[in-house]
Amino acid sequence: MLGVHPDDHQKMERFLRRIQKTGTDSVECRYVGPGGEIRWLRTRAEKAEANRIVGVTFDISEQKEAEEEIWRSANHDALTRLPNRNLFQQRLEAALTQAGQKGTSVSLLLIDLDDFKDINDTLGHDAGDALLQETARRLSTIVRSYDTVARIGGDEFAVLVVEPLKLENATRLGSLIAEVLRQPFTYQKRTLVSRVSIGVAAFPDHDGTPAELVKDADIAMYQAKSQGRNRVTTYSPEMRRVLEQRVSLGRDLREALANNEIVPFYQPKVNLATGEIVGLEALARWHHPGRGVLTPSVFGAVFEDHDIAASIGKMLTGRVARDVRQWLDLGIPFGRIALNLSPAEFSQPGLVDNMLRTFDWIKVPASCFEVEVTETVLLGRNSDNVSCALAEFRQHGVQIALDDFGTGYASMTHLKQFPVDHIKIDRSFVRDLEQNSDDEAIIAAVISLGRSLQFQVTAEGVETHGQARRLRELGCNHAQGYLYARPMAASQVPDVLTQWNAMLIRPRPERMTSHLLHYQNP
């Protein structure tokens, strides 16, 4: 065994035993030279006499190096040198098999860089590549030698950890990874901060097959992103149930769109000083063939799918424009119609042009409309695009309303940064207005702010005469809620508007409200 690499001693012993048994055999092993260099040798030998073996040995080091390079290229990511998806899958399968046999554990962490596209778009792909390499380096320093860090997608990494780590340890490891990756990184004198969303799943806590465990971790990572990103989320079976329901709902909504089952319902906005209806908010409803009229409380989750959300918005815009055209032809005053725009619609190219083209095609003035956006839209990653779109709407006579005001972040900043004509006080402040002095103080402050900035102010969710009276005393412009009317089908709007306007001889909100109770539709 002189010169044979220690790790290959057993292999050589088996080789010699096979020759004694069969008369001939071959073997590949490593040889350690006098200077410590390692060479690969292939030996073929046969039994010549009882105690004599003869054979020939070839140096196959170059062949082995070429084979190793081919294997490395096929199983590693060229940019980061980490195992790729193929090798990661092999190691996951092996780890789960071993854990099942030994009764141990396997944990999987899927890591997605939250801001990677922004870095590519603003600093270029060289910066993105540098960030991926730095991420790989940092991940490799955190895990143990027998765990696996892999790059399995463009900006997605996986960490596979095995015994003795349990699920709770893996979750803590996820938090450590997030903290390490958040440390500033300098590229060409620019300081970058990388935030990640991490999904954690484990065997035996969750699923035991490679495909299902990856799906568990992926669902958890999706949950982390949907909750605002920059967090670690551990999988639970409830997450999968919710996701499967959302997928099923998405299929049903696509069919509903094809069958023209998505329709607008309208809820009036009332001037608190004069009693006039000054506008209507268009709200999405699903006219389900078996379940009747459904509200977004049932199907709102599909708005996370940008394609479906954009399709719903486009369909509603066309339907609302046709309803407006009919009311104009009837000569019924209705004020402005508010259209709610989701984040998905602002991600679509040509949003403003498409809406204005629809108005022009149906021959309705853009000044008949306002668009409502929530602070979620303004806080989104494409806030610059949102600002430009809102400014363009405003240039064409479409007013801008900020919905659910006070429930998000940095509302004052938004009022300064974005073109806004109208703010809507969220119903959560109106609900306890008569009992809660803090809510009243907040509403009073918003109304005062609106007056100073010359904004219209509408209170949402008004349900009692006391709420309406107090809002009027505080100087609120408009109110909207079940006290006046529930959202109604387009076919009911002309009668409601006509009869409401006929009652405006020194209007009394109590009298008008009792009349509109006839229209308490879903």
LUMKE-758576 format. One record per residue (C-alpha): residue in one letter; x, y, z; residue number from 1. Coordinates in steps of 0.5 Angstrom, whole numbers. Layout:
% LUMKE-758576
R / a / X / Y / Z / NUM $
...
END
This chain:
% LUMKE-758576
R / m / 0 / 0 / 0 / 1 $
R / l / 6 / 4 / 0 / 2 $
R / g / 4 / 11 / -3 / 3 $
R / v / -3 / 10 / -4 / 4 $
R / h / -8 / 15 / -1 / 5 $
R / p / -10 / 13 / 6 / 6 $
R / d / -17 / 14 / 4 / 7 $
R / d / -16 / 9 / -2 / 8 $
R / h / -13 / 3 / 2 / 9 $
R / q / -20 / 0 / 3 / 10 $
R / k / -21 / 0 / -4 / 11 $
R / m / -14 / -3 / -6 / 12 $
R / e / -15 / -9 / -1 / 13 $
R / r / -22 / -10 / -4 / 14 $
R / f / -18 / -10 / -11 / 15 $
R / l / -13 / -15 / -9 / 16 $
R / r / -18 / -20 / -6 / 17 $
R / r / -22 / -19 / -12 / 18 $
R / i / -16 / -21 / -16 / 19 $
R / q / -15 / -27 / -12 / 20 $
R / k / -22 / -29 / -13 / 21 $
R / t / -23 / -28 / -20 / 22 $
R / g / -16 / -28 / -23 / 23 $
R / t / -16 / -21 / -26 / 24 $
R / d / -19 / -14 / -24 / 25 $
R / s / -18 / -6 / -25 / 26 $
R / v / -18 / 0 / -20 / 27 $
R / e / -17 / 7 / -20 / 28 $
R / c / -14 / 10 / -14 / 29 $
R / r / -10 / 16 / -11 / 30 $
R / y / -2 / 16 / -11 / 31 $
R / v / 1 / 21 / -6 / 32 $
R / g / 8 / 23 / -9 / 33 $
R / p / 14 / 24 / -5 / 34 $
R / g / 13 / 32 / -5 / 35 $
R / g / 6 / 31 / -3 / 36 $
R / e / 3 / 32 / -10 / 37 $
R / i / -3 / 27 / -11 / 38 $
R / r / -4 / 23 / -18 / 39 $
R / w / -10 / 19 / -20 / 40 $
R / l / -7 / 12 / -23 / 41 $
R / r / -11 / 6 / -26 / 42 $
R / t / -8 / -1 / -25 / 43 $
R / r / -10 / -7 / -29 / 44 $
R / a / -7 / -13 / -26 / 45 $
R / e / -8 / -21 / -26 / 46 $
R / k / -6 / -27 / -22 / 47 $
R / a / 0 / -30 / -25 / 48 $
R / e / 2 / -35 / -20 / 49 $
R / a / -1 / -37 / -13 / 50 $
R / n / 3 / -31 / -9 / 51 $
R / r / 5 / -27 / -15 / 52 $
R / i / 0 / -21 / -19 / 53 $
R / v / 3 / -18 / -25 / 54 $
R / g / 0 / -11 / -28 / 55 $
R / v / 0 / -5 / -31 / 56 $
R / t / -1 / 2 / -28 / 57 $
R / f / -3 / 9 / -32 / 58 $
R / d / -3 / 16 / -30 / 59 $
R / i / -10 / 19 / -31 / 60 $
R / s / -10 / 25 / -27 / 61 $
R / e / -11 / 29 / -33 / 62 $
R / q / -17 / 25 / -35 / 63 $
R / k / -20 / 26 / -28 / 64 $
R / e / -19 / 33 / -28 / 65 $
R / a / -23 / 34 / -34 / 66 $
R / e / -28 / 29 / -31 / 67 $
R / e / -28 / 33 / -25 / 68 $
R / e / -29 / 40 / -29 / 69 $
R / i / -35 / 37 / -33 / 70 $
R / w / -38 / 35 / -26 / 71 $
R / r / -37 / 41 / -23 / 72 $
R / s / -40 / 45 / -29 / 73 $
R / a / -46 / 41 / -29 / 74 $
R / n / -47 / 42 / -22 / 75 $
R / h / -45 / 49 / -20 / 76 $
R / d / -47 / 56 / -21 / 77 $
R / a / -42 / 59 / -26 / 78 $
R / l / -43 / 66 / -22 / 79 $
R / t / -43 / 64 / -15 / 80 $
R / r / -39 / 57 / -15 / 81 $
R / l / -45 / 55 / -11 / 82 $
R / p / -48 / 48 / -12 / 83 $
R / n / -54 / 49 / -17 / 84 $
R / r / -61 / 47 / -17 / 85 $
R / n / -59 / 40 / -20 / 86 $
R / l / -54 / 38 / -14 / 87 $
R / f / -58 / 41 / -9 / 88 $
R / q / -64 / 37 / -11 / 89 $
R / q / -59 / 31 / -10 / 90 $
R / r / -57 / 33 / -4 / 91 $
R / l / -64 / 34 / -1 / 92 $
R / e / -66 / 27 / -3 / 93 $
R / a / -60 / 24 / 0 / 94 $
R / a / -61 / 28 / 6 / 95 $
R / l / -69 / 26 / 7 / 96 $
R / t / -67 / 19 / 6 / 97 $
R / q / -62 / 19 / 11 / 98 $
R / a / -66 / 23 / 16 / 99 $
R / g / -72 / 18 / 15 / 100 $
R / q / -68 / 12 / 16 / 101 $
R / k / -64 / 15 / 22 / 102 $
R / g / -70 / 18 / 25 / 103 $
R / t / -67 / 25 / 25 / 104 $
R / s / -69 / 32 / 22 / 105 $
R / v / -68 / 36 / 15 / 106 $
R / s / -69 / 43 / 15 / 107 $
R / l / -70 / 48 / 9 / 108 $
R / l / -69 / 55 / 8 / 109 $
R / l / -71 / 59 / 1 / 110 $
R / i / -68 / 66 / 1 / 111 $
R / d / -70 / 71 / -4 / 112 $
R / l / -67 / 78 / -5 / 113 $
R / d / -73 / 83 / -4 / 114 $
R / d / -69 / 89 / -8 / 115 $
R / f / -65 / 85 / -13 / 116 $
R / k / -69 / 88 / -19 / 117 $
R / d / -68 / 95 / -16 / 118 $
R / i / -61 / 94 / -16 / 119 $
R / n / -60 / 91 / -23 / 120 $
R / d / -65 / 97 / -26 / 121 $
R / t / -61 / 103 / -22 / 122 $
R / l / -54 / 100 / -22 / 123 $
R / g / -53 / 95 / -27 / 124 $
R / h / -52 / 88 / -28 / 125 $
R / d / -45 / 88 / -26 / 126 $
R / a / -48 / 91 / -19 / 127 $
R / g / -53 / 85 / -19 / 128 $
R / d / -48 / 80 / -20 / 129 $
R / a / -43 / 83 / -15 / 130 $
R / l / -49 / 83 / -10 / 131 $
R / l / -50 / 75 / -11 / 132 $
R / q / -43 / 73 / -10 / 133 $
R / e / -43 / 77 / -4 / 134 $
R / t / -49 / 74 / -2 / 135 $
R / a / -46 / 67 / -3 / 136 $
R / r / -40 / 68 / 1 / 137 $
R / r / -44 / 71 / 7 / 138 $
R / l / -49 / 65 / 7 / 139 $
R / s / -43 / 60 / 6 / 140 $
R / t / -39 / 63 / 12 / 141 $
R / i / -46 / 62 / 16 / 142 $
R / v / -47 / 54 / 15 / 143 $
R / r / -43 / 48 / 17 / 144 $
R / s / -39 / 44 / 13 / 145 $
R / y / -44 / 39 / 12 / 146 $
R / d / -50 / 43 / 10 / 147 $
R / t / -51 / 46 / 3 / 148 $
R / v / -52 / 53 / 1 / 149 $
R / a / -54 / 53 / -7 / 150 $
R / r / -56 / 58 / -12 / 151 $
R / i / -63 / 55 / -15 / 152 $
R / g / -65 / 61 / -19 / 153 $
R / g / -64 / 68 / -21 / 154 $
R / d / -64 / 72 / -14 / 155 $
R / e / -66 / 66 / -10 / 156 $
R / f / -62 / 61 / -5 / 157 $
R / a / -63 / 55 / -1 / 158 $
R / v / -60 / 53 / 5 / 159 $
R / l / -60 / 45 / 7 / 160 $
R / v / -59 / 44 / 14 / 161 $
R / v / -59 / 37 / 17 / 162 $
R / e / -58 / 34 / 24 / 163 $
R / p / -58 / 36 / 30 / 164 $
R / l / -62 / 42 / 28 / 165 $
R / k / -69 / 42 / 29 / 166 $
R / l / -75 / 47 / 26 / 167 $
R / e / -74 / 52 / 32 / 168 $
R / n / -66 / 52 / 31 / 169 $
R / a / -67 / 53 / 23 / 170 $
R / t / -72 / 59 / 24 / 171 $
R / r / -67 / 62 / 29 / 172 $
R / l / -62 / 61 / 23 / 173 $
R / g / -66 / 64 / 18 / 174 $
R / s / -66 / 70 / 23 / 175 $
R / l / -59 / 70 / 23 / 176 $
R / i / -58 / 70 / 16 / 177 $
R / a / -63 / 76 / 15 / 178 $
R / e / -59 / 80 / 20 / 179 $
R / v / -52 / 78 / 16 / 180 $
R / l / -55 / 79 / 9 / 181 $
R / r / -57 / 86 / 12 / 182 $
R / q / -50 / 89 / 13 / 183 $
R / p / -48 / 94 / 8 / 184 $
R / f / -45 / 92 / 2 / 185 $
R / t / -40 / 97 / -2 / 186 $
R / y / -40 / 96 / -9 / 187 $
R / q / -36 / 102 / -13 / 188 $
R / k / -37 / 107 / -8 / 189 $
R / r / -44 / 105 / -7 / 190 $
R / t / -47 / 102 / -1 / 191 $
R / l / -52 / 97 / -2 / 192 $
R / v / -57 / 94 / 3 / 193 $
R / s / -60 / 87 / 2 / 194 $
R / r / -66 / 85 / 5 / 195 $
R / v / -69 / 78 / 4 / 196 $
R / s / -75 / 74 / 5 / 197 $
R / i / -74 / 67 / 8 / 198 $
R / g / -79 / 61 / 8 / 199 $
R / v / -77 / 55 / 13 / 200 $
R / a / -80 / 48 / 12 / 201 $
R / a / -77 / 42 / 16 / 202 $
R / f / -78 / 34 / 16 / 203 $
R / p / -81 / 31 / 20 / 204 $
R / d / -85 / 37 / 22 / 205 $
R / h / -88 / 38 / 15 / 206 $
R / d / -87 / 34 / 9 / 207 $
R / g / -82 / 28 / 7 / 208 $
R / t / -81 / 28 / 0 / 209 $
R / p / -77 / 33 / -4 / 210 $
R / a / -82 / 36 / -8 / 211 $
R / e / -87 / 37 / -2 / 212 $
R / l / -82 / 40 / 2 / 213 $
R / v / -79 / 45 / -3 / 214 $
R / k / -86 / 47 / -4 / 215 $
R / d / -88 / 48 / 3 / 216 $
R / a / -81 / 53 / 4 / 217 $
R / d / -84 / 56 / -2 / 218 $
R / i / -91 / 58 / 0 / 219 $
R / a / -87 / 60 / 7 / 220 $
R / m / -83 / 65 / 3 / 221 $
R / y / -89 / 67 / -1 / 222 $
R / q / -92 / 69 / 5 / 223 $
R / a / -86 / 73 / 8 / 224 $
R / k / -87 / 77 / 1 / 225 $
R / s / -94 / 78 / 2 / 226 $
R / q / -94 / 80 / 9 / 227 $
R / g / -89 / 86 / 7 / 228 $
R / r / -82 / 82 / 5 / 229 $
R / n / -76 / 83 / 10 / 230 $
R / r / -78 / 77 / 14 / 231 $
R / v / -77 / 70 / 16 / 232 $
R / t / -84 / 66 / 16 / 233 $
R / t / -84 / 58 / 18 / 234 $
R / y / -89 / 54 / 14 / 235 $
R / s / -96 / 52 / 17 / 236 $
R / p / -101 / 47 / 13 / 237 $
R / e / -106 / 53 / 14 / 238 $
R / m / -101 / 57 / 9 / 239 $
R / r / -102 / 51 / 4 / 240 $
R / r / -110 / 51 / 5 / 241 $
R / v / -110 / 59 / 4 / 242 $
R / l / -106 / 58 / -2 / 243 $
R / e / -110 / 53 / -6 / 244 $
R / q / -116 / 57 / -4 / 245 $
R / r / -113 / 63 / -8 / 246 $
R / v / -111 / 59 / -14 / 247 $
R / s / -118 / 56 / -14 / 248 $
R / l / -121 / 62 / -13 / 249 $
R / g / -117 / 65 / -19 / 250 $
R / r / -119 / 60 / -24 / 251 $
R / d / -126 / 62 / -22 / 252 $
R / l / -125 / 69 / -23 / 253 $
R / r / -122 / 68 / -30 / 254 $
R / e / -128 / 64 / -32 / 255 $
R / a / -132 / 70 / -29 / 256 $
R / l / -129 / 75 / -33 / 257 $
R / a / -130 / 71 / -39 / 258 $
R / n / -137 / 71 / -37 / 259 $
R / n / -138 / 78 / -36 / 260 $
R / e / -140 / 77 / -29 / 261 $
R / i / -136 / 82 / -25 / 262 $
R / v / -140 / 88 / -25 / 263 $
R / p / -140 / 95 / -21 / 264 $
R / f / -144 / 97 / -16 / 265 $
R / y / -145 / 104 / -13 / 266 $
R / q / -145 / 107 / -7 / 267 $
R / p / -147 / 115 / -6 / 268 $
R / k / -143 / 120 / -3 / 269 $
R / v / -147 / 126 / 1 / 270 $
R / n / -146 / 133 / 2 / 271 $
R / l / -147 / 134 / 10 / 272 $
R / a / -149 / 141 / 9 / 273 $
R / t / -154 / 141 / 3 / 274 $
R / g / -156 / 133 / 3 / 275 $
R / e / -154 / 133 / -4 / 276 $
R / i / -151 / 127 / -7 / 277 $
R / v / -145 / 129 / -10 / 278 $
R / g / -142 / 123 / -13 / 279 $
R / l / -142 / 115 / -13 / 280 $
R / e / -136 / 110 / -11 / 281 $
R / a / -136 / 104 / -16 / 282 $
R / l / -135 / 98 / -12 / 283 $
R / a / -133 / 91 / -15 / 284 $
R / r / -138 / 86 / -15 / 285 $
R / w / -138 / 79 / -17 / 286 $
R / h / -145 / 77 / -20 / 287 $
R / h / -144 / 69 / -19 / 288 $
R / p / -149 / 65 / -22 / 289 $
R / g / -150 / 60 / -16 / 290 $
R / r / -148 / 64 / -10 / 291 $
R / g / -151 / 71 / -12 / 292 $
R / v / -148 / 78 / -11 / 293 $
R / l / -141 / 77 / -8 / 294 $
R / t / -137 / 83 / -5 / 295 $
R / p / -129 / 83 / -5 / 296 $
R / s / -129 / 80 / 2 / 297 $
R / v / -130 / 74 / -2 / 298 $
R / f / -126 / 75 / -8 / 299 $
R / g / -121 / 80 / -6 / 300 $
R / a / -115 / 75 / -5 / 301 $
R / v / -114 / 75 / -12 / 302 $
R / f / -112 / 82 / -13 / 303 $
R / e / -105 / 80 / -11 / 304 $
R / d / -105 / 77 / -18 / 305 $
R / h / -103 / 83 / -22 / 306 $
R / d / -106 / 80 / -29 / 307 $
R / i / -113 / 78 / -26 / 308 $
R / a / -113 / 85 / -22 / 309 $
R / a / -112 / 89 / -28 / 310 $
R / s / -117 / 85 / -32 / 311 $
R / i / -122 / 86 / -27 / 312 $
R / g / -120 / 94 / -27 / 313 $
R / k / -121 / 94 / -34 / 314 $
R / m / -127 / 91 / -35 / 315 $
R / l / -130 / 95 / -29 / 316 $
R / t / -128 / 102 / -32 / 317 $
R / g / -131 / 100 / -39 / 318 $
R / r / -138 / 98 / -35 / 319 $
R / v / -138 / 104 / -31 / 320 $
R / a / -136 / 109 / -37 / 321 $
R / r / -142 / 106 / -40 / 322 $
R / d / -147 / 107 / -34 / 323 $
R / v / -144 / 114 / -34 / 324 $
R / r / -146 / 115 / -41 / 325 $
R / q / -153 / 113 / -40 / 326 $
R / w / -154 / 117 / -34 / 327 $
R / l / -152 / 123 / -38 / 328 $
R / d / -157 / 121 / -43 / 329 $
R / l / -162 / 121 / -38 / 330 $
R / g / -160 / 128 / -36 / 331 $
R / i / -159 / 126 / -28 / 332 $
R / p / -154 / 129 / -24 / 333 $
R / f / -149 / 125 / -21 / 334 $
R / g / -143 / 128 / -19 / 335 $
R / r / -136 / 125 / -20 / 336 $
R / i / -136 / 117 / -20 / 337 $
R / a / -130 / 114 / -16 / 338 $
R / l / -126 / 108 / -19 / 339 $
R / n / -121 / 104 / -14 / 340 $
R / l / -115 / 103 / -17 / 341 $
R / s / -110 / 97 / -15 / 342 $
R / p / -103 / 97 / -14 / 343 $
R / a / -103 / 92 / -20 / 344 $
R / e / -106 / 97 / -25 / 345 $
R / f / -101 / 102 / -24 / 346 $
R / s / -96 / 96 / -26 / 347 $
R / q / -99 / 96 / -33 / 348 $
R / p / -96 / 100 / -38 / 349 $
R / g / -101 / 105 / -41 / 350 $
R / l / -106 / 105 / -35 / 351 $
R / v / -108 / 113 / -36 / 352 $
R / d / -108 / 112 / -44 / 353 $
R / n / -112 / 106 / -44 / 354 $
R / m / -117 / 109 / -39 / 355 $
R / l / -118 / 116 / -43 / 356 $
R / r / -118 / 112 / -49 / 357 $
R / t / -124 / 108 / -46 / 358 $
R / f / -128 / 115 / -44 / 359 $
R / d / -127 / 118 / -51 / 360 $
R / w / -129 / 111 / -54 / 361 $
R / i / -136 / 111 / -50 / 362 $
R / k / -136 / 119 / -50 / 363 $
R / v / -136 / 121 / -43 / 364 $
R / p / -132 / 127 / -40 / 365 $
R / a / -126 / 125 / -36 / 366 $
R / s / -128 / 130 / -31 / 367 $
R / c / -134 / 126 / -29 / 368 $
R / f / -129 / 121 / -25 / 369 $
R / e / -124 / 121 / -20 / 370 $
R / v / -119 / 115 / -18 / 371 $
R / e / -118 / 113 / -11 / 372 $
R / v / -112 / 110 / -9 / 373 $
R / t / -110 / 107 / -2 / 374 $
R / e / -103 / 109 / 2 / 375 $
R / t / -101 / 101 / 0 / 376 $
R / v / -101 / 104 / -8 / 377 $
R / l / -97 / 110 / -6 / 378 $
R / l / -92 / 106 / -1 / 379 $
R / g / -91 / 101 / -7 / 380 $
R / r / -84 / 100 / -10 / 381 $
R / n / -86 / 103 / -17 / 382 $
R / s / -88 / 110 / -13 / 383 $
R / d / -85 / 114 / -18 / 384 $
R / n / -90 / 111 / -24 / 385 $
R / v / -96 / 112 / -19 / 386 $
R / s / -94 / 119 / -18 / 387 $
R / c / -93 / 120 / -26 / 388 $
R / a / -100 / 117 / -27 / 389 $
R / l / -104 / 121 / -22 / 390 $
R / a / -101 / 127 / -25 / 391 $
R / e / -103 / 125 / -32 / 392 $
R / f / -110 / 124 / -29 / 393 $
R / r / -110 / 130 / -26 / 394 $
R / q / -108 / 134 / -32 / 395 $
R / h / -114 / 131 / -36 / 396 $
R / g / -119 / 133 / -31 / 397 $
R / v / -119 / 126 / -27 / 398 $
R / q / -119 / 128 / -19 / 399 $
R / i / -115 / 124 / -14 / 400 $
R / a / -118 / 121 / -8 / 401 $
R / l / -113 / 118 / -2 / 402 $
R / d / -117 / 113 / 1 / 403 $
R / d / -117 / 110 / 8 / 404 $
R / f / -113 / 116 / 10 / 405 $
R / g / -110 / 115 / 17 / 406 $
R / t / -109 / 108 / 17 / 407 $
R / g / -102 / 107 / 13 / 408 $
R / y / -95 / 111 / 14 / 409 $
R / a / -93 / 118 / 12 / 410 $
R / s / -99 / 120 / 10 / 411 $
R / m / -97 / 127 / 11 / 412 $
R / t / -91 / 126 / 6 / 413 $
R / h / -96 / 123 / 1 / 414 $
R / l / -100 / 129 / 1 / 415 $
R / k / -94 / 133 / -1 / 416 $
R / q / -91 / 128 / -6 / 417 $
R / f / -97 / 126 / -10 / 418 $
R / p / -103 / 130 / -13 / 419 $
R / v / -109 / 129 / -8 / 420 $
R / d / -116 / 133 / -9 / 421 $
R / h / -120 / 129 / -4 / 422 $
R / i / -118 / 125 / 3 / 423 $
R / k / -123 / 120 / 5 / 424 $
R / i / -123 / 118 / 13 / 425 $
R / d / -123 / 111 / 14 / 426 $
R / r / -129 / 108 / 17 / 427 $
R / s / -125 / 105 / 23 / 428 $
R / f / -124 / 112 / 26 / 429 $
R / v / -132 / 113 / 24 / 430 $
R / r / -134 / 107 / 28 / 431 $
R / d / -133 / 109 / 35 / 432 $
R / l / -134 / 117 / 34 / 433 $
R / e / -139 / 118 / 39 / 434 $
R / q / -136 / 114 / 44 / 435 $
R / n / -129 / 115 / 43 / 436 $
R / s / -126 / 122 / 44 / 437 $
R / d / -119 / 120 / 41 / 438 $
R / d / -123 / 118 / 34 / 439 $
R / e / -126 / 125 / 35 / 440 $
R / a / -120 / 128 / 35 / 441 $
R / i / -116 / 125 / 30 / 442 $
R / i / -122 / 126 / 25 / 443 $
R / a / -122 / 133 / 27 / 444 $
R / a / -115 / 134 / 26 / 445 $
R / v / -116 / 131 / 19 / 446 $
R / i / -122 / 135 / 17 / 447 $
R / s / -118 / 141 / 19 / 448 $
R / l / -112 / 139 / 15 / 449 $
R / g / -116 / 138 / 9 / 450 $
R / r / -119 / 145 / 10 / 451 $
R / s / -112 / 148 / 10 / 452 $
R / l / -110 / 144 / 4 / 453 $
R / q / -117 / 146 / 0 / 454 $
R / f / -118 / 138 / 0 / 455 $
R / q / -125 / 135 / 0 / 456 $
R / v / -126 / 131 / 6 / 457 $
R / t / -131 / 125 / 6 / 458 $
R / a / -132 / 120 / 12 / 459 $
R / e / -133 / 113 / 10 / 460 $
R / g / -137 / 108 / 14 / 461 $
R / v / -143 / 113 / 17 / 462 $
R / e / -148 / 108 / 20 / 463 $
R / t / -152 / 113 / 25 / 464 $
R / h / -155 / 119 / 25 / 465 $
R / g / -151 / 121 / 31 / 466 $
R / q / -144 / 120 / 27 / 467 $
R / a / -147 / 124 / 21 / 468 $
R / r / -149 / 130 / 26 / 469 $
R / r / -142 / 130 / 29 / 470 $
R / l / -138 / 130 / 23 / 471 $
R / r / -143 / 136 / 20 / 472 $
R / e / -141 / 140 / 27 / 473 $
R / l / -134 / 138 / 26 / 474 $
R / g / -134 / 141 / 19 / 475 $
R / c / -133 / 135 / 15 / 476 $
R / n / -135 / 136 / 7 / 477 $
R / h / -138 / 129 / 5 / 478 $
R / a / -141 / 122 / 8 / 479 $
R / q / -141 / 115 / 5 / 480 $
R / g / -144 / 109 / 9 / 481 $
R / y / -150 / 105 / 10 / 482 $
R / l / -154 / 110 / 13 / 483 $
R / y / -155 / 113 / 6 / 484 $
R / a / -155 / 107 / 2 / 485 $
R / r / -152 / 100 / 1 / 486 $
R / p / -148 / 99 / -6 / 487 $
R / m / -153 / 98 / -11 / 488 $
R / a / -154 / 96 / -18 / 489 $
R / a / -153 / 101 / -24 / 490 $
R / s / -160 / 100 / -26 / 491 $
R / q / -163 / 102 / -19 / 492 $
R / v / -158 / 109 / -19 / 493 $
R / p / -163 / 113 / -24 / 494 $
R / d / -169 / 112 / -19 / 495 $
R / v / -165 / 113 / -13 / 496 $
R / l / -162 / 120 / -16 / 497 $
R / t / -168 / 122 / -18 / 498 $
R / q / -172 / 121 / -12 / 499 $
R / w / -167 / 124 / -8 / 500 $
R / n / -166 / 130 / -11 / 501 $
R / a / -174 / 131 / -11 / 502 $
R / m / -173 / 131 / -4 / 503 $
R / l / -168 / 137 / -3 / 504 $
R / i / -173 / 142 / -1 / 505 $
R / r / -169 / 144 / 6 / 506 $
R / p / -166 / 137 / 6 / 507 $
R / r / -166 / 133 / 13 / 508 $
R / p / -161 / 127 / 13 / 509 $
R / e / -166 / 123 / 17 / 510 $
R / r / -172 / 124 / 12 / 511 $
R / m / -167 / 122 / 6 / 512 $
R / t / -164 / 116 / 10 / 513 $
R / s / -171 / 113 / 11 / 514 $
R / h / -173 / 114 / 4 / 515 $
R / l / -166 / 110 / 2 / 516 $
R / l / -167 / 105 / 6 / 517 $
R / h / -171 / 102 / 1 / 518 $
R / y / -165 / 101 / -3 / 519 $
R / q / -161 / 96 / 2 / 520 $
R / n / -158 / 92 / -3 / 521 $
R / p / -152 / 87 / -2 / 522 $
END
